[in-house]
């Protein structure tokens, strides 16, 4: 039955919607955690350490964090694979352009695929920068996330990469949240306006919340 569901277009859209909502929940929590940087190095570093001790003593050190990472990896892979396969099906179903022009879609809708690629590349860079320190500037310091964040956003390219990715994220969420609601059967004529408003507000808050960190470093509020 699982193969039948996955093989159908509706099944792939459902997987894409559920995995997208899982990632969206993570982004909300992640943004709130990031904003702790405005309370100083002690607060931010303590929060980063707490993430590794969640669930102790029942869970071993970092087990909960790795469990969250595993769920996120599954969600990202499921989201990307279903998006790619749906895109290929769409192209095969319509190999030639429409004779009559279709109604012009919103900018967020038209950039979903490119936005997804930008975000995928950003995730790789973000991990190599602030998790492993492979591409980190200024000398990566394990156990000192506050200083590592300041180092990253003290470079022009670190700010450009991050801000461009967050703008792409906002556009992705703006369309993706509403689309997921339609896929899961939440949308209706009476709810569409409220769902679109919620998508816009959520996209705006997340984009502003994430971008606030590099702006804080650039302006000297975080140093």
GUMARMI-86867 format. One line per 10 residues: number of its first residue (from 0); their letters; for each residue z, x, y of C-alpha. Coordinates in steps of 0.25 Angstrom, whole numbers. Example, Ala and Ser with C-alpha at 12.3 -4.5 7.8 and 13.67 -1.06 7.14 Angstrom:
0) as) 31,49,-18 ~ 29,55,-4
//
This chain:
0) xxxxxxxxxx) 0,0,0 ~ 3,12,9 ~ -11,17,7 ~ -17,4,10 ~ -9,2,23 ~ -12,16,27 ~ -27,14,24 ~ -28,2,33 ~ -31,2,48 ~ -19,-7,50
10) xxxxxxxxxx) -10,3,42 ~ -14,15,50 ~ -12,8,63 ~ 2,4,58 ~ 5,18,54 ~ 1,23,67 ~ 9,12,75 ~ 22,15,67 ~ 21,30,68 ~ 18,29,83
20) xxxxxxxxxx) 30,21,85 ~ 38,31,77 ~ 33,42,86 ~ 36,34,98 ~ 50,32,95 ~ 52,47,93 ~ 45,49,107 ~ 55,40,114 ~ 67,47,107 ~ 60,61,110
30) xxxxxxxxxx) 58,58,125 ~ 73,53,127 ~ 77,66,120 ~ 68,74,129 ~ 73,68,142 ~ 87,75,138 ~ 81,88,144 ~ 84,82,158 ~ 99,83,154 ~ 99,98,152
40) xxxxxxxxxx) 98,109,142 ~ 111,105,135 ~ 108,91,133 ~ 93,93,128 ~ 97,104,118 ~ 108,96,113 ~ 99,84,110 ~ 89,94,103 ~ 100,99,94 ~ 105,85,92
50) xxxxxxxxxx) 91,81,86 ~ 94,91,75 ~ 107,86,71 ~ 104,71,71 ~ 110,65,58 ~ 120,76,55 ~ 127,78,46 ~ 120,68,37 ~ 107,74,41 ~ 105,89,41
60) xxxxxxxxxx) 102,97,54 ~ 88,93,59 ~ 85,84,47 ~ 85,71,56 ~ 76,79,66 ~ 66,83,55 ~ 66,69,49 ~ 62,64,63 ~ 51,74,63 ~ 46,70,50
70) xxxxxxxxxx) 45,56,54 ~ 38,60,66 ~ 28,69,59 ~ 25,57,49 ~ 23,48,61 ~ 14,58,69 ~ 5,60,56 ~ 4,45,53 ~ 1,42,67 ~ -10,53,68
80) xxxxxxxxxx) -16,50,55 ~ -17,35,57 ~ -23,37,71 ~ -33,47,66 ~ -37,38,54 ~ -38,25,63 ~ -46,33,73 ~ -56,37,62 ~ -57,23,57 ~ -60,18,71
90) xxxxxxxxxx) -71,28,72 ~ -77,24,59 ~ -76,9,62 ~ -84,11,75 ~ -93,23,74 ~ -101,19,86 ~ -97,14,99 ~ -95,-1,103 ~ -108,-7,109 ~ -100,-14,119
100) xxxxxxxxxx) -89,-6,127 ~ -75,-9,122 ~ -64,-13,132 ~ -58,0,138 ~ -45,4,132 ~ -33,10,139 ~ -33,25,142 ~ -21,26,132 ~ -29,19,121 ~ -41,28,123
110) xxxxxxxxxx) -33,41,122 ~ -25,38,110 ~ -32,47,101 ~ -32,59,111 ~ -18,56,114 ~ -14,57,100 ~ -21,70,98 ~ -14,76,111 ~ -1,71,106 ~ -3,77,92
120) xxxxxxxxxx) -6,91,98 ~ 6,90,108 ~ 15,87,96 ~ 11,100,90 ~ 12,108,103 ~ 26,101,106 ~ 32,105,92 ~ 26,119,93 ~ 32,120,107 ~ 46,114,107
130) xxxxxxxxxx) 49,113,92 ~ 44,126,86 ~ 42,134,99 ~ 29,139,94 ~ 21,137,107 ~ 34,136,116 ~ 33,144,129 ~ 45,152,134 ~ 51,155,121 ~ 56,144,112
140) xxxxxxxxxx) 71,143,110 ~ 75,135,97 ~ 87,126,100 ~ 84,126,115 ~ 75,114,117 ~ 78,113,132 ~ 73,127,135 ~ 61,125,126 ~ 57,112,134 ~ 59,119,147
150) xxxxxxxxxx) 50,131,142 ~ 39,121,138 ~ 38,114,151 ~ 39,126,159 ~ 24,129,156 ~ 13,121,162 ~ 6,119,148 ~ 18,114,142 ~ 19,103,152 ~ 4,100,152
160) xxxxxxxxxx) 4,99,136 ~ 17,90,136 ~ 13,81,148 ~ -1,78,143 ~ 5,75,129 ~ 15,65,135 ~ 4,58,143 ~ -4,57,130 ~ 8,52,123 ~ 11,41,134
170) xxxxxxxxxx) -4,36,132 ~ -2,36,117 ~ 11,28,117 ~ 5,18,128 ~ -6,14,118 ~ 1,17,105 ~ 13,9,107 ~ 5,-4,110 ~ -5,-1,99 ~ 7,1,89
180) xxxxxxxxxx) 13,-12,93 ~ -1,-19,90 ~ -2,-12,77 ~ 12,-17,72 ~ 10,-31,77 ~ 20,-31,89 ~ 9,-33,99 ~ 5,-47,104 ~ -1,-54,116 ~ 12,-57,121
190) xxxxxxxxxx) 18,-43,118 ~ 6,-34,122 ~ 10,-33,137 ~ 24,-29,133 ~ 19,-19,123 ~ 10,-12,132 ~ 20,-12,143 ~ 30,-5,133 ~ 19,5,129 ~ 17,9,143
200) xxxxxxxxxx) 32,10,146 ~ 35,18,134 ~ 23,27,136 ~ 27,30,150 ~ 41,32,147 ~ 38,42,136 ~ 28,49,144 ~ 37,51,156 ~ 49,54,148 ~ 42,66,140
210) xxxxxxxxxx) 35,71,153 ~ 48,71,160 ~ 53,83,152 ~ 41,93,157 ~ 42,87,171 ~ 57,90,171 ~ 54,105,167 ~ 43,106,177 ~ 51,101,189 ~ 63,109,185
220) xxx) 72,97,181 ~ 73,103,167 ~ 74,118,167
//
